[in-house]
Amino acid sequence: MIVFNKLRFKNFLSSGDNFVELELSKSNSTLIVGQNGAGKSTMLDALSFALFGKAHRNVNKPQLINSINNKNCLVEVEFTVFGQQFKIVRGLKPTIFEIWKNNELINQDSHNKEYQKILEQNILKLNHKSFHQVVVLGSSSFIPFMQLPSHIRREVIEDILDINVFSKMNTILKEQTAKLKDNILNNSHDLEIVQTKIDAQKKHICELEKISESAKREKETELKEQQAELARLESEFEGIQTEILDELNVNLNKLGKKKMEFEKYQFQFEQKIKKFDKDILFYEENDTCPTCDQEITELTKENKVTESKDKKQEIINASNDLTTQLQTLQVSIDEVQTKYLEENNRIDDAKMVQEKISWAKKRVNSLQSDVSELSTGMDSMSTARDTLESLRNTKEIHTTERLKLAEEREYNSVITTLLKDTGIKTKIIKQYLPVINKLTNQYLQILDFYVHFDLDESFKETIRSRHRDAFSYDSFSEGEKQRIDLALLFTWRQIAKMKNSVATNLLILDETFDSSLDADGVENLMKILDTLDNTTNVFVISHKGELLDNKFDRKIEFVKAKNFSKVA
């Protein structure tokens, strides 16, 4: 269980250079009041920032720094987990992120994201979404469980039930499966190569057994054929890798230059059209030449305007033709680029040819050696048989490896089925769904909301009234929705406590009493709060201090003094 003990912050939002300090485990119930803008909800943003690096509300990180002091923004939160003491220190200007365990700083060598993972996965055992479903019910930037998408609902429930380890295992398994697939492909490739070598070596031994002049001539003939094949493969490789791609590259360059020329002409046409427009406007609006102060006759103006319009139309027609040519040219460029990409993919073919070339070169060298041995009367039979035996041993090793890989693939397939959302996680969730639905309905009845609430395996809700009419969450009023949100909040806390996964002492209700709850709803909510055990520390942020004063063990008032928030 996580027990939050203390929260301290300074130069955070509206707080100043002096620490605002809140004892989180001091009283079972605490009322936080203050006028609008006094900083009541700042504790929520500070707590969320310290734990997850982002505010509870939709506030950008640079805006979290007090705008007056604009530096030394610092938030500290202290808590214990199963007797281990932790302190998280996070700040801006300068940037600080420290995790202390039993007064010792945890290694900071890892990247910030990895450091955050250590905090969420190894210490808190919950993430930002789950935290705000189990600890906080607020009116600002809070998304109730019923308004979350189905896949986010699943993540929250998996966190609460502490079964998200199966999702992590599934991610790791996918990576292993991808690597296994590559290993199987490599193994098949190795087996194919060694079998080819074995076949060639067998043939080589048979040839060595026929040591004679005719065998030598045959060997020389085969050598010439293999050399010719090698030359052909080298030519093929060169063609695949350079000729076609070079030709396409040349075509692309030509088409690109042509396009640039067309675009240049297009720009010149546009400038000429603007000039004709300017001339037309001049003769239409002026009766006197600005240069010589002579009067421009109507006939001259009419002739000039007509001449400019005719020339402008010629340019427009030429521009339209050029646009059509540009479009056609772009189609050609796209076709060549597509062809270039297709041909570039043939590099894989080139690699295969390269492997064949490598083998052909080895074969040529081998044949040359055989011819030399035959010529000098050397007997390499023993060496050849040793080589064949070595190749067979290699094949046996690859075959054994192949059987192991196949067995591992079958094993992974079974595990994948178990780790899917429809596998073991669904079975666990099925066991808890009746308890979740039962607790939710119990809390709804305490809140005087007599409906039957039911979540199914896909986390979709069915809500039935006394008359058995079926409704969805969105069918209800805001006050009724808030009753459902409250019931689920307390349900998640109960489930977390049962699982001992993300159970915590802290419960924060941010303006819950101020929103859509009627008088009966407020009274019923207080009934639920009164039933909480002594290990729970409730903080209620409210504008209705005068109505709630006598209902809480402690009262904290935030005030604004000289533009800074502080505790009165």
C-alpha positions in Angstrom: 0.0 0.0 0.0 1.2 3.5 -0.8 0.9 5.9 2.1 1.4 9.6 1.0 2.8 11.6 3.9 3.9 15.1 2.8 3.6 17.4 -0.2 5.8 20.5 -0.6 6.0 23.0 -3.5 7.3 26.5 -4.3 7.2 28.7 -7.4 4.7 26.3 -8.7 1.7 28.0 -10.5 0.5 30.7 -8.1 2.8 29.7 -5.1 5.8 31.9 -4.3 9.4 31.4 -3.2 8.4 30.0 0.2 7.4 26.3 0.4 3.7 25.5 0.7 3.7 22.3 2.8 0.7 19.9 3.3 0.7 16.9 5.7 -1.2 14.3 3.7 -1.5 11.6 6.4 -2.2 13.9 9.4 -6.1 13.7 9.5 -8.6 11.3 8.2 -10.6 14.1 6.6 -9.5 17.6 5.5 -11.5 20.4 4.0 -9.6 22.8 1.7 -11.3 26.1 1.0 -10.5 29.4 -0.6 -11.7 31.9 -3.1 -11.4 31.3 -6.8 -7.8 31.6 -7.9 -6.4 31.2 -4.4 -4.7 28.0 -5.3 -6.9 25.3 -3.7 -6.5 22.9 -6.6 -2.7 23.5 -6.9 -2.0 20.6 -4.6 -3.6 18.3 -7.3 -1.3 19.7 -10.0 1.7 19.6 -7.8 1.1 16.0 -6.7 0.5 14.9 -10.3 3.6 16.8 -11.6 5.8 15.2 -8.9 4.7 11.7 -9.6 4.2 11.8 -13.4 5.9 14.9 -14.8 2.6 16.5 -15.9 -0.1 18.5 -14.2 -3.6 17.2 -13.2 -5.2 19.9 -15.3 -4.4 20.7 -19.0 -1.5 23.0 -18.2 1.7 23.1 -20.3 4.9 22.4 -18.5 6.4 25.9 -19.0 3.2 27.4 -17.5 3.7 25.5 -14.3 6.5 27.9 -13.3 5.4 30.9 -11.3 5.3 33.7 -13.9 6.6 36.4 -11.4 9.7 34.6 -10.1 10.1 32.5 -13.3 12.6 30.1 -11.8 13.3 27.5 -9.0 10.0 25.7 -9.4 10.2 22.7 -7.1 7.8 20.0 -5.9 8.6 17.3 -3.4 6.3 14.4 -2.3 7.1 11.9 0.4 5.4 8.5 0.8 6.1 4.9 2.0 5.5 1.6 0.2 5.5 -1.4 2.4 7.7 0.3 5.0 10.2 1.7 2.4 10.5 5.5 2.5 10.5 7.3 -0.9 10.8 11.0 -1.8 10.3 12.3 -5.3 11.9 15.7 -6.2 10.9 17.3 -9.5 11.7 20.9 -10.6 11.8 23.3 -13.5 14.4 26.0 -14.2 16.6 24.2 -13.4 15.2 20.8 -14.5 15.3 18.3 -11.6 14.1 14.7 -11.3 15.2 12.7 -8.4 14.0 9.5 -6.7 15.1 8.9 -3.2 14.7 5.6 -1.4 15.5 5.4 2.3 17.5 8.7 2.0 19.6 7.3 -0.9 19.4 8.6 -4.4 18.4 5.9 -6.9 20.8 5.7 -9.9 20.1 8.4 -12.4 22.2 7.0 -15.3 19.1 6.1 -17.3 17.2 8.4 -19.6 14.4 10.5 -18.1 11.7 8.2 -19.7 13.4 5.1 -18.3 13.7 6.8 -14.9 10.0 7.5 -15.0 9.3 3.9 -15.8 11.2 2.8 -12.7 8.9 5.1 -10.7 5.6 4.0 -12.2 6.3 0.3 -12.8 8.6 -0.6 -9.9 7.6 1.7 -7.1 4.1 3.2 -7.6 2.7 0.3 -9.6 0.3 2.7 -11.3 0.3 5.2 -14.1 -1.2 8.6 -14.6 -4.6 7.3 -15.8 -4.9 4.7 -13.0 -3.9 7.3 -10.4 -6.7 9.6 -11.4 -9.2 6.8 -11.3 -8.3 5.5 -7.8 -7.1 8.7 -6.0 -8.8 11.7 -7.6 -12.4 12.7 -8.5 -12.3 16.3 -9.8 -14.1 18.7 -12.1 -11.1 20.0 -13.9 -9.4 18.0 -16.7 -10.7 14.8 -15.1 -12.1 12.1 -17.4 -14.4 9.7 -15.4 -14.0 6.0 -16.0 -17.2 5.8 -18.0 -16.0 8.5 -20.4 -12.8 6.7 -21.3 -12.5 4.6 -24.5 -12.8 0.9 -24.0 -9.0 0.2 -24.5 -8.2 2.8 -21.8 -10.8 1.3 -19.5 -9.0 -2.0 -20.0 -5.6 -0.5 -19.1 -7.0 1.1 -15.9 -8.6 -2.2 -14.7 -5.5 -4.2 -15.6 -3.5 -1.8 -13.5 -5.9 -2.0 -10.6 -6.0 -5.8 -10.8 -2.2 -5.9 -11.2 -2.4 -8.0 -14.4 -0.8 -5.6 -16.8 2.3 -7.8 -16.3 0.7 -10.1 -18.9 0.6 -7.2 -21.4 4.3 -6.5 -20.8 5.0 -10.2 -21.2 3.0 -10.2 -24.5 5.1 -7.3 -25.8 8.3 -9.1 -24.9 7.0 -12.3 -26.5 6.2 -10.5 -29.7 9.8 -9.3 -29.9 11.1 -12.8 -29.2 8.7 -14.2 -31.9 10.0 -11.7 -34.5 13.6 -12.7 -33.6 12.7 -16.4 -33.7 11.2 -15.9 -37.2 14.5 -14.4 -38.4 16.4 -17.3 -36.8 14.2 -19.8 -38.6 14.7 -18.1 -41.9 18.5 -17.9 -41.3 18.5 -21.6 -40.3 16.7 -22.6 -43.5 19.1 -20.5 -45.6 22.1 -22.2 -43.8 20.7 -25.6 -44.4 20.1 -24.9 -48.1 23.7 -23.7 -48.5 25.3 -26.6 -46.7 23.2 -29.1 -48.7 24.3 -27.4 -51.9 27.9 -27.7 -50.7 27.4 -31.4 -49.8 26.0 -32.1 -53.2 28.9 -30.3 -54.8 31.4 -32.1 -52.6 29.9 -35.5 -53.4 30.2 -34.7 -57.1 33.8 -33.5 -56.5 34.7 -36.9 -54.8 33.2 -38.8 -57.7 35.3 -36.8 -60.0 38.4 -37.4 -58.0 37.7 -41.2 -58.2 38.1 -41.0 -61.9 41.7 -39.7 -62.0 42.6 -40.0 -65.7 43.4 -37.8 -68.6 39.8 -37.8 -69.7 38.8 -36.8 -66.1 41.3 -33.9 -66.4 39.8 -32.8 -69.8 36.3 -33.0 -68.3 37.5 -30.9 -65.3 39.0 -28.3 -67.6 35.8 -28.2 -69.6 33.8 -27.7 -66.5 36.2 -25.1 -65.4 35.7 -23.1 -68.6 31.9 -23.4 -68.2 32.1 -22.3 -64.6 34.3 -19.4 -65.6 31.8 -18.4 -68.3 29.0 -18.7 -65.7 31.0 -16.6 -63.4 31.5 -13.9 -66.1 27.7 -14.1 -66.9 26.8 -13.7 -63.2 29.2 -10.8 -62.8 27.7 -9.1 -65.8 24.2 -9.8 -64.5 25.2 -8.3 -61.1 26.6 -5.2 -62.7 23.5 -4.8 -64.8 21.2 -5.1 -61.8 23.1 -2.8 -59.6 24.1 0.0 -61.9 22.9 0.1 -65.5 19.1 0.3 -65.0 19.4 2.5 -61.9 21.9 4.8 -63.6 19.7 5.1 -66.7 16.6 5.9 -64.5 18.7 8.4 -62.6 19.8 10.1 -65.8 16.1 10.2 -67.0 15.1 11.7 -63.6 17.7 14.4 -63.9 16.7 15.3 -67.5 13.0 15.4 -66.5 13.8 17.4 -63.4 15.8 20.0 -65.5 13.0 20.2 -68.0 10.5 20.7 -65.2 12.6 23.5 -63.8 12.8 25.2 -67.3 9.0 24.9 -67.6 8.5 26.4 -64.2 10.9 29.2 -65.1 8.8 29.9 -68.3 5.6 29.7 -66.2 7.0 32.3 -63.8 8.0 34.6 -66.8 4.4 34.2 -68.2 3.0 35.2 -64.8 5.2 38.3 -64.8 4.2 39.3 -68.3 0.5 38.8 -67.4 1.0 41.1 -64.4 2.7 43.7 -66.7 -0.1 43.6 -69.2 -2.6 43.9 -66.3 -0.7 46.9 -65.1 -0.6 48.5 -68.6 -4.4 47.9 -69.1 -5.1 49.4 -65.7 -2.9 52.4 -66.5 -4.7 53.3 -69.8 -8.1 52.6 -68.3 -7.5 55.0 -65.3 -5.2 57.7 -66.8 -5.8 60.4 -69.4 -2.4 62.1 -69.3 1.1 60.6 -69.7 3.0 61.0 -66.4 6.3 61.3 -68.2 5.6 64.0 -70.8 2.3 65.4 -69.4 0.7 65.0 -72.9 -3.0 64.0 -73.1 -3.7 60.4 -74.1 -6.6 60.2 -76.6 -9.4 57.8 -76.3 -8.4 56.1 -79.5 -4.9 55.6 -78.3 -6.2 54.3 -74.9 -8.5 51.9 -76.7 -5.8 50.6 -79.0 -3.3 50.2 -76.2 -5.9 48.4 -74.0 -7.0 46.1 -76.9 -3.3 45.4 -77.8 -2.4 44.6 -74.2 -5.5 42.3 -73.7 -4.7 40.4 -76.9 -1.1 39.9 -75.9 -2.2 39.0 -72.4 -4.6 36.3 -73.8 -1.8 34.9 -75.9 0.4 34.6 -72.8 -2.5 33.0 -70.9 -3.1 30.5 -73.6 0.7 29.7 -73.7 0.7 29.5 -69.9 -2.3 27.1 -70.0 -0.5 24.9 -72.6 2.6 25.0 -70.5 0.6 24.0 -67.4 -0.7 21.0 -69.3 2.8 20.1 -70.4 3.9 20.4 -66.8 1.2 18.1 -65.6 2.2 15.6 -68.3 5.8 16.0 -67.3 5.0 15.4 -63.7 3.2 12.2 -64.6 6.4 11.1 -66.4 8.5 12.0 -63.4 6.2 10.0 -61.1 6.4 7.0 -63.4 10.2 7.1 -63.5 10.4 7.6 -59.8 8.1 4.6 -59.3 10.2 2.6 -61.7 13.3 3.7 -59.8 11.9 2.5 -56.5 11.0 -0.8 -58.1 14.4 -1.2 -59.7 16.0 -0.2 -56.4 14.2 -3.2 -54.8 16.1 -5.4 -57.2 19.2 -4.8 -55.0 17.9 -7.8 -53.1 18.2 -9.8 -56.4 21.7 -8.4 -56.7 22.6 -9.8 -53.3 21.4 -13.2 -54.3 23.5 -13.0 -57.5 26.4 -11.9 -55.4 26.1 -15.0 -53.3 26.0 -17.1 -56.5 29.1 -15.2 -57.7 30.9 -15.9 -54.4 30.0 -19.6 -54.7 31.0 -19.6 -58.4 34.4 -18.1 -57.6 35.0 -20.7 -54.9 34.0 -23.4 -57.4 36.4 -22.0 -60.0 39.2 -22.0 -57.5 38.3 -25.5 -56.5 38.2 -26.7 -60.1 41.6 -25.0 -60.8 43.0 -26.8 -57.8 41.6 -30.1 -59.0 43.1 -29.6 -62.4 46.4 -28.8 -60.8 46.3 -31.9 -58.7 45.3 -34.1 -61.6 48.2 -32.6 -63.6 50.7 -33.4 -60.9 49.2 -36.7 -60.0 48.3 -35.6 -56.4 45.6 -37.5 -54.7 43.3 -35.3 -52.7 40.6 -38.0 -52.1 41.3 -38.1 -48.3 40.9 -34.3 -47.9 37.8 -34.3 -50.0 36.2 -37.0 -47.9 37.1 -35.2 -44.7 35.5 -32.0 -46.1 32.3 -34.0 -46.9 32.2 -35.4 -43.4 32.6 -31.9 -41.9 29.8 -30.6 -44.1 27.5 -33.5 -43.0 28.3 -32.7 -39.3 27.4 -29.0 -40.0 24.1 -30.1 -41.6 23.3 -32.2 -38.6 23.9 -29.3 -36.3 21.6 -27.0 -38.4 19.0 -29.8 -38.5 19.0 -30.1 -34.7 18.8 -26.4 -34.4 15.8 -26.4 -36.8 14.0 -28.9 -34.6 14.6 -26.7 -31.5 13.4 -23.6 -33.3 10.3 -25.3 -34.4 9.6 -26.5 -30.9 10.1 -23.0 -29.6 7.8 -21.6 -32.2 5.0 -24.0 -31.1 5.7 -23.1 -27.5 5.5 -19.4 -28.2 2.2 -19.9 -30.2 0.6 -21.4 -27.1 1.9 -18.6 -24.8 0.7 -16.0 -27.3 -2.8 -17.4 -27.1 -2.7 -17.3 -23.3 -1.4 -13.7 -23.2 -3.9 -12.2 -25.7 -6.6 -9.9 -24.3 -9.0 -12.9 -24.8 -6.8 -15.2 -22.9 -5.7 -15.4 -19.2 -6.4 -11.7 -18.6 -10.0 -12.1 -19.6 -10.4 -15.1 -17.3 -9.0 -13.1 -14.4 -11.2 -10.1 -15.2 -14.2 -12.4 -15.4 -13.5 -13.5 -11.8 -13.6 -9.9 -10.6 -16.4 -8.5 -12.7 -19.2 -9.8 -10.4 -17.4 -8.2 -7.4 -16.9 -4.9 -9.3 -20.6 -4.8 -10.3 -21.7 -5.7 -6.8 -19.6 -3.0 -5.1 -20.7 -0.4 -7.7 -24.4 -1.2 -7.1 -23.9 -1.1 -3.3 -22.4 2.4 -3.6 -25.1 3.6 -6.0 -27.7 2.5 -3.4 -25.9 4.4 -0.7 -26.0 7.4 -3.0 -29.8 7.0 -3.4 -29.5 6.0 -7.0 -31.5 2.8 -7.5 -30.4 1.4 -10.8 -28.6 -1.9 -11.7 -25.2 -1.2 -13.1 -23.3 -3.9 -15.0 -19.9 -3.9 -16.8 -19.3 -6.7 -19.3 -16.0 -8.3 -20.4 -15.4 -5.6 -23.0 -16.0 -2.9 -20.3 -19.2 -1.7 -21.9 -21.9 -0.7 -19.4 -25.6 -1.7 -19.2 -27.7 0.3 -16.7 -31.2 -0.8 -15.9 -33.8 1.1 -14.0 -36.4 -0.4 -11.6 -38.7 -0.9 -14.6 -35.8 -2.9 -16.3 -35.4 -0.2 -19.0 -31.8 -0.3 -20.4 -29.8 2.9 -20.4 -26.2 3.9 -21.1 -24.1 6.3 -19.0 -24.7 9.2 -21.4 -28.5 8.8 -20.9 -28.4 10.3 -17.4 -28.2 13.8 -16.0 -24.9 15.3 -14.8 -25.9 14.7 -11.2 -26.7 11.0 -11.9 -23.5 10.6 -13.9 -21.5 12.0 -10.9 -23.2 9.4 -8.6 -22.0 6.7 -11.1 -18.5 8.2 -11.1 -18.3 8.3 -7.3 -19.6 4.7 -7.1 -16.8 3.6 -9.5 -14.2 5.6 -7.7 -14.9 3.9 -4.4 -15.2 0.5 -6.1 -11.7 0.9 -7.7 -10.3 1.8 -4.2 -12.0 -1.3 -2.7 -10.7 -3.6 -5.5 -7.2 -2.1 -5.2 -7.3 -2.7 -1.5 -8.4 -6.3 -2.1 -5.5 -6.8 -4.6 -3.1 -4.7 -2.5 -1.9 -3.5 -5.9 -2.5 0.3 -6.2 -4.1 0.8 -2.8 -3.3 4.1 -1.2 -4.3 6.2 1.8 -5.0 9.3 -0.3 -8.5 10.3 -1.7 -9.0 13.8 -3.2 -12.4 15.1 -4.2 -11.9 18.3 -6.2 -15.1 20.5 -6.1 -17.2 17.3 -6.1 -19.5 18.8 -3.6 -19.8 22.0 -5.6 -20.9 20.5 -9.0 -24.0 18.4 -9.9 -24.8 16.7 -6.6 -28.0 17.8 -4.9 -28.5 18.0 -1.2 -29.3 14.3 -0.8 -26.3 13.4 -3.0 -24.0 15.5 -0.7 -25.4 13.8 2.4 -25.1 10.3 0.9 -21.5 11.0 -0.2 -20.7 12.1 3.4 -22.1 8.7 4.5 -19.7 6.9 2.3 -16.8 9.0 3.5 -17.7 8.3 7.1 -17.5 4.6 6.4 -13.9 4.8 5.2 -11.3 3.2 7.6 -8.6 5.1 9.5 -6.0 4.3 6.9 -7.7 6.7 4.4 -6.9 10.4 4.3 -9.7 12.3 2.4 -9.1 15.8 1.0 -12.2 17.7 -0.1 -11.6 20.9 -2.2 -14.7 23.0 -2.1 -16.2 26.5 -2.4 -18.9 25.5 0.1 -16.8 25.9 3.2 -19.6 27.3 5.3 -21.8 24.2 4.6 -19.1 21.6 5.2 -17.1 23.1 8.1 -18.4 20.8 10.8 -18.1 17.7 8.8 -14.3 17.4 8.6 -11.4 16.8 11.1 -9.3 19.6 9.7 -9.7 22.7 7.6 -7.0 24.3 5.4 -7.7 27.7 3.8 -5.7 29.0 0.8 -5.5 32.8 0.3 -3.8 35.1 -2.2 -1.3 37.5 -0.7 0.7 39.9 -2.9 -0.2 37.7 -5.9 1.1 34.5 -4.3 -0.9 31.6 -2.9 -0.3 30.4 0.6 -1.9 28.6 3.4 -3.6 31.0 5.8 
